[in-house]
Amino acid sequence: MNVKISNVLYILGFASIVLSAGNFVAGKTEDGQAQESQERNGLFVGFWPPTFFILGKIVEDREKAGKNLLNG
């Protein structure tokens, strides 16, 4: 089985979206005070997907060009 690094990065991007949404929703409570850290954690994790997607695109382009990932 040939697993490409770019595919792994894309999967991590989508997984972090799901994780972010889960943390944010888990942080919502009736009083609004009890789980502030979960909500903040959800927002923090929400910044990860663009990074994973950009890295995935860079790696995918290098894979298609047949270049080494580290030294071109």
C-alpha positions, 0 to 999 in steps of 0.5 A: 500500500502506497500512502502519500504524505500529501494524503496524510496531511489532507486527512489531518486537516479534515480531522482537525476540523472535526476535532475543533468543532467537537471541542467548541460544541463541548465547551458550550454550556448553559451558564457559559462559564464552566467549560471556557477552556474547551471552547478556546481549545476548539478555536485554537485547533481551528487554526490548524486545518489551513496549515495542514492543507497548505503543507499537503498542497506543497508536498503534493506538488513536489510528489507530482514533480518527482522531487525530494521533499526536503532538498528539491 
